[in-house]
Amino acid sequence: MDWKPGLPPVPYALSAKRNSEGTARQEWEPVATHLKETAEGWTVTSLLKDAPVLKIAIAIDGRITVRDALGNVVREELPPEKPGDGWTHRSRLRAEEAVYGLGERSVPLNLRLAREVIEKQEVTQTPKTFRVWNYDAAGKYDAGADPMYICIPLYWRLHHHALHL
């Protein structure tokens, strides 16, 4: 999923499956879906044997809510923001939710704890954000340094209803 207008996402190969020549296969197995327009926006429901598996609600303002087959909210994305040519992605997190990933950072593995590290240094009292930008700190960095060496635009979240990437 991406937002327009703006720069398109980088077309990384997402499939580990290989064809007979050994190159990555780009096709995905088809998934039955149902699209419905609502007063608030649209819903897309994935189906397995005609039973709902995942329901994605896309609001007119761009807010996205993902629910499982039982109706539990698995993920909630806030409306996107467009500063310049890019997009800012924000996601609502549960109080108990842990966030891991984004490459090398000088913070605890659970990125939710990064704010506490920064506050101890009295650098900022605002929520911690992370830049997706590579920087070689040359071995000179403090706790909370961001970024360090390599950034990976991928994270996973863990809470009592789901683990998602």
ChimeraX commands (.cxc) that place a marker at each C-alpha (Angstrom):
marker #1 position 0.00,0.00,0.00 radius 0.5
marker #1 position 1.27,3.45,-0.76 radius 0.5
marker #1 position -0.04,7.00,-0.90 radius 0.5
marker #1 position -0.16,9.24,-3.94 radius 0.5
marker #1 position 0.99,11.75,-4.99 radius 0.5
marker #1 position 4.56,11.28,-3.90 radius 0.5
marker #1 position 7.60,9.17,-4.54 radius 0.5
marker #1 position 6.78,5.48,-5.04 radius 0.5
marker #1 position 8.17,2.95,-2.55 radius 0.5
marker #1 position 11.39,1.12,-3.44 radius 0.5
marker #1 position 10.39,-2.08,-5.30 radius 0.5
marker #1 position 12.19,-4.62,-3.13 radius 0.5
marker #1 position 11.70,-8.31,-3.91 radius 0.5
marker #1 position 9.49,-9.62,-1.12 radius 0.5
marker #1 position 9.17,-13.27,-2.11 radius 0.5
marker #1 position 11.75,-15.85,-1.09 radius 0.5
marker #1 position 10.32,-18.31,-3.63 radius 0.5
marker #1 position 12.51,-18.92,-6.67 radius 0.5
marker #1 position 11.56,-19.87,-10.19 radius 0.5
marker #1 position 13.35,-22.57,-12.21 radius 0.5
marker #1 position 16.08,-20.07,-13.23 radius 0.5
marker #1 position 16.80,-19.29,-9.56 radius 0.5
marker #1 position 15.54,-15.70,-9.63 radius 0.5
marker #1 position 13.05,-14.36,-7.11 radius 0.5
marker #1 position 9.42,-14.90,-8.04 radius 0.5
marker #1 position 7.31,-11.75,-7.83 radius 0.5
marker #1 position 3.82,-13.28,-7.86 radius 0.5
marker #1 position 1.87,-14.02,-4.71 radius 0.5
marker #1 position -0.81,-16.66,-4.37 radius 0.5
marker #1 position -4.21,-15.05,-4.94 radius 0.5
marker #1 position -6.26,-14.28,-1.83 radius 0.5
marker #1 position -10.04,-13.99,-1.98 radius 0.5
marker #1 position -11.12,-10.53,-0.87 radius 0.5
marker #1 position -14.28,-8.50,-0.52 radius 0.5
marker #1 position -14.22,-4.71,-1.01 radius 0.5
marker #1 position -17.03,-2.60,0.45 radius 0.5
marker #1 position -17.54,1.17,0.44 radius 0.5
marker #1 position -18.88,2.58,3.71 radius 0.5
marker #1 position -19.83,6.05,4.94 radius 0.5
marker #1 position -16.41,6.25,6.68 radius 0.5
marker #1 position -14.30,4.96,3.75 radius 0.5
marker #1 position -13.69,1.41,2.56 radius 0.5
marker #1 position -13.19,-2.06,4.02 radius 0.5
marker #1 position -11.23,-4.91,2.50 radius 0.5
marker #1 position -11.84,-8.35,3.98 radius 0.5
marker #1 position -9.68,-11.37,3.20 radius 0.5
marker #1 position -11.54,-14.65,3.03 radius 0.5
marker #1 position -10.53,-18.27,3.60 radius 0.5
marker #1 position -13.22,-20.77,2.59 radius 0.5
marker #1 position -15.69,-17.85,2.55 radius 0.5
marker #1 position -14.95,-17.00,6.21 radius 0.5
marker #1 position -13.41,-13.59,7.10 radius 0.5
marker #1 position -9.78,-13.82,8.20 radius 0.5
marker #1 position -8.59,-10.22,8.24 radius 0.5
marker #1 position -10.54,-6.98,7.86 radius 0.5
marker #1 position -8.83,-3.73,6.90 radius 0.5
marker #1 position -10.80,-0.50,7.28 radius 0.5
marker #1 position -9.42,2.48,5.36 radius 0.5
marker #1 position -10.95,5.79,6.47 radius 0.5
marker #1 position -11.36,8.76,4.15 radius 0.5
marker #1 position -8.54,10.59,6.02 radius 0.5
marker #1 position -6.16,7.63,5.45 radius 0.5
marker #1 position -6.44,6.06,8.93 radius 0.5
marker #1 position -6.12,2.25,8.71 radius 0.5
marker #1 position -7.49,-0.25,11.23 radius 0.5
marker #1 position -6.69,-3.97,10.90 radius 0.5
marker #1 position -8.90,-6.49,12.74 radius 0.5
marker #1 position -8.60,-10.25,13.04 radius 0.5
marker #1 position -11.45,-12.74,12.46 radius 0.5
marker #1 position -12.71,-12.17,16.03 radius 0.5
marker #1 position -12.85,-8.39,15.59 radius 0.5
marker #1 position -9.79,-7.66,17.74 radius 0.5
marker #1 position -7.80,-4.62,16.61 radius 0.5
marker #1 position -4.41,-5.95,15.52 radius 0.5
marker #1 position -2.98,-2.70,14.19 radius 0.5
marker #1 position -4.03,0.92,13.88 radius 0.5
marker #1 position -2.29,3.38,11.57 radius 0.5
marker #1 position -2.91,7.11,11.99 radius 0.5
marker #1 position -3.62,9.30,8.94 radius 0.5
marker #1 position -0.48,9.78,6.84 radius 0.5
marker #1 position 1.21,13.16,6.71 radius 0.5
marker #1 position 2.96,14.52,3.62 radius 0.5
marker #1 position 5.88,16.84,4.39 radius 0.5
marker #1 position 7.50,17.53,0.99 radius 0.5
marker #1 position 7.80,14.60,-1.43 radius 0.5
marker #1 position 7.70,11.87,1.21 radius 0.5
marker #1 position 5.19,10.57,3.71 radius 0.5
marker #1 position 5.32,10.38,7.51 radius 0.5
marker #1 position 4.04,7.12,8.94 radius 0.5
marker #1 position 2.59,7.06,12.46 radius 0.5
marker #1 position 1.05,4.12,14.23 radius 0.5
marker #1 position -1.01,3.90,17.42 radius 0.5
marker #1 position 0.61,1.54,19.94 radius 0.5
marker #1 position -0.95,-0.29,22.86 radius 0.5
marker #1 position 0.40,0.42,26.33 radius 0.5
marker #1 position 1.91,-3.08,26.61 radius 0.5
marker #1 position 3.13,-3.27,23.01 radius 0.5
marker #1 position 6.83,-3.82,22.31 radius 0.5
marker #1 position 8.50,-2.58,19.11 radius 0.5
marker #1 position 11.71,-4.09,17.70 radius 0.5
marker #1 position 13.78,-3.46,14.58 radius 0.5
marker #1 position 14.78,-0.51,12.36 radius 0.5
marker #1 position 18.47,-1.52,12.33 radius 0.5
marker #1 position 21.25,-0.48,14.70 radius 0.5
marker #1 position 20.35,2.02,17.40 radius 0.5
marker #1 position 22.06,2.85,20.66 radius 0.5
marker #1 position 18.88,2.17,22.64 radius 0.5
marker #1 position 17.29,-0.90,24.28 radius 0.5
marker #1 position 16.08,-3.64,21.91 radius 0.5
marker #1 position 12.49,-2.70,22.73 radius 0.5
marker #1 position 12.34,0.68,21.01 radius 0.5
marker #1 position 9.49,1.77,23.29 radius 0.5
marker #1 position 12.13,2.13,26.03 radius 0.5
marker #1 position 14.23,4.54,23.93 radius 0.5
marker #1 position 12.41,7.59,25.31 radius 0.5
marker #1 position 13.49,6.66,28.86 radius 0.5
marker #1 position 17.15,6.48,27.75 radius 0.5
marker #1 position 16.92,9.91,26.11 radius 0.5
marker #1 position 15.11,11.47,29.09 radius 0.5
marker #1 position 17.89,10.33,31.44 radius 0.5
marker #1 position 20.26,12.45,29.36 radius 0.5
marker #1 position 17.79,15.36,29.60 radius 0.5
marker #1 position 18.00,15.80,25.81 radius 0.5
marker #1 position 14.28,15.84,25.07 radius 0.5
marker #1 position 10.91,15.22,26.65 radius 0.5
marker #1 position 9.13,14.50,23.37 radius 0.5
marker #1 position 8.20,11.02,22.13 radius 0.5
marker #1 position 11.15,9.27,20.50 radius 0.5
marker #1 position 11.15,9.09,16.72 radius 0.5
marker #1 position 13.69,7.24,14.58 radius 0.5
marker #1 position 15.29,8.38,11.35 radius 0.5
marker #1 position 15.78,5.98,8.48 radius 0.5
marker #1 position 19.17,7.33,7.53 radius 0.5
marker #1 position 22.59,5.66,7.63 radius 0.5
marker #1 position 25.33,7.39,9.60 radius 0.5
marker #1 position 28.76,6.15,10.61 radius 0.5
marker #1 position 29.31,7.29,14.19 radius 0.5
marker #1 position 32.98,6.21,13.91 radius 0.5
marker #1 position 32.83,4.59,17.34 radius 0.5
marker #1 position 31.85,7.85,19.04 radius 0.5
marker #1 position 28.27,7.80,20.23 radius 0.5
marker #1 position 26.24,8.04,23.41 radius 0.5
marker #1 position 23.19,6.13,24.58 radius 0.5
marker #1 position 20.27,7.12,22.40 radius 0.5
marker #1 position 22.37,7.81,19.29 radius 0.5
marker #1 position 20.24,7.51,16.19 radius 0.5
marker #1 position 21.00,6.24,13.67 radius 0.5
marker #1 position 24.13,4.13,13.86 radius 0.5
marker #1 position 25.74,2.52,10.81 radius 0.5
marker #1 position 22.72,0.84,9.23 radius 0.5
marker #1 position 19.00,1.51,9.15 radius 0.5
marker #1 position 16.51,-1.10,8.08 radius 0.5
marker #1 position 13.00,0.20,7.27 radius 0.5
marker #1 position 11.37,-2.77,8.92 radius 0.5
marker #1 position 10.03,-3.28,12.42 radius 0.5
marker #1 position 7.90,-5.80,14.24 radius 0.5
marker #1 position 5.40,-5.28,17.00 radius 0.5
marker #1 position 4.32,-7.66,19.70 radius 0.5
marker #1 position 1.17,-7.44,21.84 radius 0.5
marker #1 position -1.27,-9.94,23.33 radius 0.5
marker #1 position -3.46,-10.12,20.17 radius 0.5
marker #1 position -0.75,-10.39,17.54 radius 0.5
marker #1 position 2.80,-10.20,16.34 radius 0.5
marker #1 position 3.15,-8.33,13.06 radius 0.5
marker #1 position 5.87,-7.06,10.78 radius 0.5
marker link #1:1,2 radius 0.2
marker link #1:2,3 radius 0.2
marker link #1:3,4 radius 0.2
marker link #1:4,5 radius 0.2
marker link #1:5,6 radius 0.2
marker link #1:6,7 radius 0.2
marker link #1:7,8 radius 0.2
marker link #1:8,9 radius 0.2
marker link #1:9,10 radius 0.2
marker link #1:10,11 radius 0.2
marker link #1:11,12 radius 0.2
marker link #1:12,13 radius 0.2
marker link #1:13,14 radius 0.2
marker link #1:14,15 radius 0.2
marker link #1:15,16 radius 0.2
marker link #1:16,17 radius 0.2
marker link #1:17,18 radius 0.2
marker link #1:18,19 radius 0.2
marker link #1:19,20 radius 0.2
marker link #1:20,21 radius 0.2
marker link #1:21,22 radius 0.2
marker link #1:22,23 radius 0.2
marker link #1:23,24 radius 0.2
marker link #1:24,25 radius 0.2
marker link #1:25,26 radius 0.2
marker link #1:26,27 radius 0.2
marker link #1:27,28 radius 0.2
marker link #1:28,29 radius 0.2
marker link #1:29,30 radius 0.2
marker link #1:30,31 radius 0.2
marker link #1:31,32 radius 0.2
marker link #1:32,33 radius 0.2
marker link #1:33,34 radius 0.2
marker link #1:34,35 radius 0.2
marker link #1:35,36 radius 0.2
marker link #1:36,37 radius 0.2
marker link #1:37,38 radius 0.2
marker link #1:38,39 radius 0.2
marker link #1:39,40 radius 0.2
marker link #1:40,41 radius 0.2
marker link #1:41,42 radius 0.2
marker link #1:42,43 radius 0.2
marker link #1:43,44 radius 0.2
marker link #1:44,45 radius 0.2
marker link #1:45,46 radius 0.2
marker link #1:46,47 radius 0.2
marker link #1:47,48 radius 0.2
marker link #1:48,49 radius 0.2
marker link #1:49,50 radius 0.2
marker link #1:50,51 radius 0.2
marker link #1:51,52 radius 0.2
marker link #1:52,53 radius 0.2
marker link #1:53,54 radius 0.2
marker link #1:54,55 radius 0.2
marker link #1:55,56 radius 0.2
marker link #1:56,57 radius 0.2
marker link #1:57,58 radius 0.2
marker link #1:58,59 radius 0.2
marker link #1:59,60 radius 0.2
marker link #1:60,61 radius 0.2
marker link #1:61,62 radius 0.2
marker link #1:62,63 radius 0.2
marker link #1:63,64 radius 0.2
marker link #1:64,65 radius 0.2
marker link #1:65,66 radius 0.2
marker link #1:66,67 radius 0.2
marker link #1:67,68 radius 0.2
marker link #1:68,69 radius 0.2
marker link #1:69,70 radius 0.2
marker link #1:70,71 radius 0.2
marker link #1:71,72 radius 0.2
marker link #1:72,73 radius 0.2
marker link #1:73,74 radius 0.2
marker link #1:74,75 radius 0.2
marker link #1:75,76 radius 0.2
marker link #1:76,77 radius 0.2
marker link #1:77,78 radius 0.2
marker link #1:78,79 radius 0.2
marker link #1:79,80 radius 0.2
marker link #1:80,81 radius 0.2
marker link #1:81,82 radius 0.2
marker link #1:82,83 radius 0.2
marker link #1:83,84 radius 0.2
marker link #1:84,85 radius 0.2
marker link #1:85,86 radius 0.2
marker link #1:86,87 radius 0.2
marker link #1:87,88 radius 0.2
marker link #1:88,89 radius 0.2
marker link #1:89,90 radius 0.2
marker link #1:90,91 radius 0.2
marker link #1:91,92 radius 0.2
marker link #1:92,93 radius 0.2
marker link #1:93,94 radius 0.2
marker link #1:94,95 radius 0.2
marker link #1:95,96 radius 0.2
marker link #1:96,97 radius 0.2
marker link #1:97,98 radius 0.2
marker link #1:98,99 radius 0.2
marker link #1:99,100 radius 0.2
marker link #1:100,101 radius 0.2
marker link #1:101,102 radius 0.2
marker link #1:102,103 radius 0.2
marker link #1:103,104 radius 0.2
marker link #1:104,105 radius 0.2
marker link #1:105,106 radius 0.2
marker link #1:106,107 radius 0.2
marker link #1:107,108 radius 0.2
marker link #1:108,109 radius 0.2
marker link #1:109,110 radius 0.2
marker link #1:110,111 radius 0.2
marker link #1:111,112 radius 0.2
marker link #1:112,113 radius 0.2
marker link #1:113,114 radius 0.2
marker link #1:114,115 radius 0.2
marker link #1:115,116 radius 0.2
marker link #1:116,117 radius 0.2
marker link #1:117,118 radius 0.2
marker link #1:118,119 radius 0.2
marker link #1:119,120 radius 0.2
marker link #1:120,121 radius 0.2
marker link #1:121,122 radius 0.2
marker link #1:122,123 radius 0.2
marker link #1:123,124 radius 0.2
marker link #1:124,125 radius 0.2
marker link #1:125,126 radius 0.2
marker link #1:126,127 radius 0.2
marker link #1:127,128 radius 0.2
marker link #1:128,129 radius 0.2
marker link #1:129,130 radius 0.2
marker link #1:130,131 radius 0.2
marker link #1:131,132 radius 0.2
marker link #1:132,133 radius 0.2
marker link #1:133,134 radius 0.2
marker link #1:134,135 radius 0.2
marker link #1:135,136 radius 0.2
marker link #1:136,137 radius 0.2
marker link #1:137,138 radius 0.2
marker link #1:138,139 radius 0.2
marker link #1:139,140 radius 0.2
marker link #1:140,141 radius 0.2
marker link #1:141,142 radius 0.2
marker link #1:142,143 radius 0.2
marker link #1:143,144 radius 0.2
marker link #1:144,145 radius 0.2
marker link #1:145,146 radius 0.2
marker link #1:146,147 radius 0.2
marker link #1:147,148 radius 0.2
marker link #1:148,149 radius 0.2
marker link #1:149,150 radius 0.2
marker link #1:150,151 radius 0.2
marker link #1:151,152 radius 0.2
marker link #1:152,153 radius 0.2
marker link #1:153,154 radius 0.2
marker link #1:154,155 radius 0.2
marker link #1:155,156 radius 0.2
marker link #1:156,157 radius 0.2
marker link #1:157,158 radius 0.2
marker link #1:158,159 radius 0.2
marker link #1:159,160 radius 0.2
marker link #1:160,161 radius 0.2
marker link #1:161,162 radius 0.2
marker link #1:162,163 radius 0.2
marker link #1:163,164 radius 0.2
marker link #1:164,165 radius 0.2
view
